[in-house]
Amino acid sequence: MKLPRLFLLRGRFWAGFLPWAWLLLFFTLPFALIVDVSLSSPELSVPPYVSPLSLGPDGQLHWSPDATPYRRLRDELGALAQPGADRPYLAAWGNSLGLAALTTAVCLVIGYPFAYQIARSAEVSRQTLLMLVMLPFWTSFLLRVYAWMSLLDSSEVGLINQALLAAGWIEEPLPLLYNSGAVLVGMVYSYLPFMVLPLYAHLVKLDNRLLEAARDLGARPAVIFLSITLPLSWRGIVAGSMMVFIPAVGEFVIPDLLGGGDVMMIGRRIWDDFGPNQDWPMAAAVAVVMVLLLIGPIMLLRRHGRAAPGSLR
């Protein structure tokens, strides 16, 4: 029995309308509000800014934007050639990009073997292994970060330092906490499942007959992996990298707790402007620029994801 054409058209309409409505409600409108705040003028009031969009005495809307925050960012960019110049936002942005890229690379190196092993395991144990990957999500994110603070504590109280001192491998506690290394460890631990799961979703669909045919033709395991497995899992690599890199750039909790004040990332800089500094227009401008700068890598990754090398069409 065929469904009525009108019913099918309505179903297609709602299937397309709901995602766009969700995107409009929870991304476009909040982003438009942030853009409005970024073009506002700071003022000691509640909230601490004056919107550029106002209703005049004549009953008409007036638009008077203040681009001072964007000019400050432009001046920082122009001061790159000046040694010793103060560039707090560019420095924080550079730290964020560097740590996010390193986190993505480490998660890929660690997560690919995990995902490959899960995809090649027996059907009975596969669900158990997936549950173990997702097990950290059953615990509060803050509790997990605080647990790493206990592990990496730079005094004799730290569990890792206690173990190393007890084994006689070190004579005094190592400075494991409040540095970039601690932030990297915390971010890799937190975002590793976001790399494993997309990789697993692509590796589990890999046709084993291709691998068997390559083995029958005398190909070595390394050649099989580089020629078949890796190219066919390229989309999973792209998806996992996007899911790790994008939230890692704006990470705030992990650098704040594990890095202290020594590791300044863009999320902490935005928080300082929204909080203690009460400079909401500057914080909003940094957030807007951050989103716009991330659009480029996202589109590039999506383009490479569609044109996966070696993918079967």
Residue pairs with C-beta under 8 A, 6 or more apart in sequence:
31 288
31 291
34 284
34 287
34 288
35 284
35 288
36 51
36 52
36 53
37 49
37 51
37 280
37 281
37 284
38 69
38 70
38 281
38 284
38 285
38 287
38 288
39 52
39 65
39 66
39 67
39 281
40 49
40 50
40 51
40 52
40 66
40 280
40 281
40 284
41 49
41 50
41 52
41 66
41 68
41 281
42 48
42 49
42 278
42 279
42 280
42 281
42 282
43 49
43 50
44 278
47 280
48 278
48 279
48 280
49 280
49 281
52 63
52 64
52 65
52 66
53 61
53 62
53 63
54 61
54 62
54 64
55 61
55 62
56 62
66 281
68 281
69 281
69 282
69 284
69 285
69 286
70 285
70 289
72 89
72 282
72 285
73 89
73 285
73 286
73 289
76 87
76 88
76 89
76 90
77 90
79 85
79 86
79 87
80 87
80 90
88 264
88 269
89 266
89 269
89 286
91 264
92 264
92 265
92 266
92 268
92 269
93 266
93 290
95 180
95 263
95 264
95 265
95 266
96 249
96 250
96 251
96 265
96 266
96 267
97 249
99 180
99 183
99 184
99 187
99 248
99 255
99 263
99 265
100 187
100 244
100 245
100 248
100 249
100 251
101 245
102 184
103 184
103 187
103 188
103 191
103 244
103 245
103 248
104 195
104 241
104 244
104 245
104 248
106 184
106 188
107 188
107 191
107 192
107 194
107 195
107 240
107 244
108 195
108 237
108 240
108 241
110 188
110 192
110 195
111 192
111 195
111 196
111 199
111 240
112 195
112 199
112 233
112 237
114 133
114 192
114 196
115 195
115 196
115 197
115 199
115 200
115 203
115 236
116 199
116 203
116 229
117 129
118 126
118 129
118 130
118 133
118 196
118 200
118 203
118 204
119 126
119 200
119 203
119 204
119 206
120 203
121 129
126 204
130 197
130 200
133 193
133 196
133 197
134 193
134 197
136 144
136 189
136 190
136 193
137 193
141 190
141 253
142 253
144 189
144 190
145 186
145 190
145 253
145 254
145 257
145 258
146 257
148 182
148 185
148 186
148 189
148 258
149 177
149 257
149 258
150 157
150 158
150 159
151 158
151 159
151 160
152 158
152 160
152 176
152 177
152 182
152 185
152 258
153 159
153 161
153 176
153 177
154 161
154 173
154 174
154 175
154 176
154 177
154 178
155 161
155 173
156 162
156 165
156 173
158 173
158 176
158 177
160 174
160 176
161 170
161 173
161 174
161 176
164 170
164 174
165 171
165 173
176 182
177 258
177 260
178 258
178 259
178 260
178 262
178 263
179 259
179 262
179 263
180 259
180 263
182 258
182 259
183 254
183 255
183 258
183 259
183 263
183 265
185 258
186 254
186 257
186 258
187 248
187 251
187 254
190 254
191 243
191 244
191 247
191 248
194 240
194 243
194 244
194 247
195 240
195 241
195 243
195 244
196 240
197 240
198 236
198 239
198 240
198 243
199 233
199 236
199 237
199 240
200 236
201 236
202 232
202 233
202 235
202 236
202 239
203 229
203 233
203 236
206 229
206 232
206 233
210 228
210 232
211 224
211 228
211 229
214 223
214 224
214 227
214 228
215 224
219 227
227 310
228 310
230 310
231 308
231 309
231 310
231 311
232 308
232 310
232 311
232 312
234 304
234 305
234 308
234 309
234 310
234 311
235 305
235 308
235 311
238 301
238 302
238 304
238 305
238 308
239 305
241 301
242 298
242 301
242 302
245 297
246 294
246 298
249 266
249 290
249 294
250 266
250 267
250 290
251 265
251 267
252 265
252 267
252 268
252 270
252 271
255 263
255 264
255 265
255 267
255 268
256 268
256 271
259 265
266 286
266 290
269 286
270 283
270 286
270 287
270 290
271 283
273 279
273 280
273 282
273 283
273 286
274 280
274 283
277 283
